[in-house]
Amino acid sequence: LALDKLVRTQLAQKEKKTCGLCSVSVEELMAQGIEHLKAGNYQEALSTLESVSVATPPRDLNLLIAISSEALGDFSKAQQFFQKELLYYPDNTDAQLLLRLPS
């Protein structure tokens, strides 16, 4: 899974949604979460990514939450979010592959 690819994809989409009541865009929060993941700050990544609150999650949001959860040892939560990603985006091959990998 190339996190840089996810950053480029998310920033390229430029959906100007905002997160719940905050003024930070969904893309900015996802980019911050990805940067935390790349730095190995999994708890910060998880907190940032879970703060995204939109009706339909952007592609890869649940995948990133799953990766953060798995890195923190919460495998059941990780599996739940891998499955959630596939519910919204069944063509997400990264989520399909990661869900099938043994932990």
C-alpha positions in Angstrom: 0.0 0.0 0.0 1.6 3.2 -1.1 0.6 6.0 1.3 2.0 8.6 -1.0 -0.4 7.4 -3.7 -3.3 7.8 -1.2 -2.2 11.4 -0.4 -2.1 12.3 -4.1 -5.5 10.6 -4.8 -7.2 12.4 -1.9 -5.7 15.8 -2.7 -6.6 15.3 -6.4 -10.2 14.7 -5.6 -10.6 18.2 -4.1 -14.0 17.5 -2.5 -14.5 20.6 -0.6 -16.4 18.9 2.2 -15.8 20.0 5.8 -15.7 17.7 8.8 -18.7 17.9 11.0 -18.6 21.3 12.8 -15.0 22.0 12.2 -13.7 24.2 9.4 -10.9 21.8 8.3 -11.6 20.0 5.0 -11.9 16.3 4.8 -8.9 16.2 2.5 -6.8 18.1 5.0 -7.7 15.8 7.8 -7.0 12.7 5.7 -3.7 14.2 4.6 -2.8 14.8 8.3 -3.8 11.3 9.2 -1.6 9.9 6.4 1.3 11.9 7.5 0.9 10.6 11.0 0.8 7.0 9.6 3.9 7.6 7.6 5.7 8.9 10.7 4.6 5.9 12.7 2.3 7.9 15.0 -0.6 5.5 14.8 -2.7 6.8 17.7 -2.5 10.4 16.3 -3.4 9.0 12.8 -6.4 7.1 14.3 -7.6 10.2 16.2 -7.3 12.4 13.2 -9.0 10.0 10.8 -11.8 9.2 13.2 -12.6 12.9 13.4 -13.8 12.9 9.8 -17.5 13.0 10.0 -19.4 12.9 6.6 -22.4 11.1 5.4 -20.4 9.1 2.8 -16.8 8.5 3.8 -14.3 9.4 1.1 -12.5 6.5 -0.6 -9.7 5.1 1.6 -10.9 6.7 4.9 -12.0 3.4 6.4 -9.0 1.7 5.0 -6.7 4.2 6.7 -8.6 3.8 10.0 -8.2 0.0 9.6 -4.5 0.2 9.0 -4.1 2.5 12.1 -6.2 0.2 14.3 -4.2 -2.9 13.2 -0.9 -1.1 13.9 -2.2 -0.4 17.4 -3.2 -4.1 17.9 -7.0 -3.7 17.6 -7.5 -6.4 14.9 -11.3 -6.7 15.3 -11.7 -3.0 14.8 -9.3 -3.2 11.8 -11.4 -5.9 10.2 -14.6 -4.0 10.8 -13.1 -0.9 9.0 -11.7 -3.0 6.1 -15.2 -4.4 5.6 -16.7 -1.0 5.9 -14.4 0.3 3.2 -15.4 -2.5 0.9 -19.1 -1.8 1.6 -18.7 1.7 0.2 -16.0 0.9 -2.4 -16.2 -2.8 -3.4 -13.6 -2.2 -6.1 -10.9 -1.1 -3.6 -8.3 -3.7 -4.3 -6.0 -2.5 -1.4 -8.8 -3.2 1.1 -9.6 -6.5 -0.5 -6.0 -7.6 -0.3 -5.4 -6.4 3.2 -8.6 -8.0 4.5 -7.3 -11.4 3.3 -3.8 -11.1 4.7 -3.2 -13.0 8.0 -2.5 -10.7 10.9 
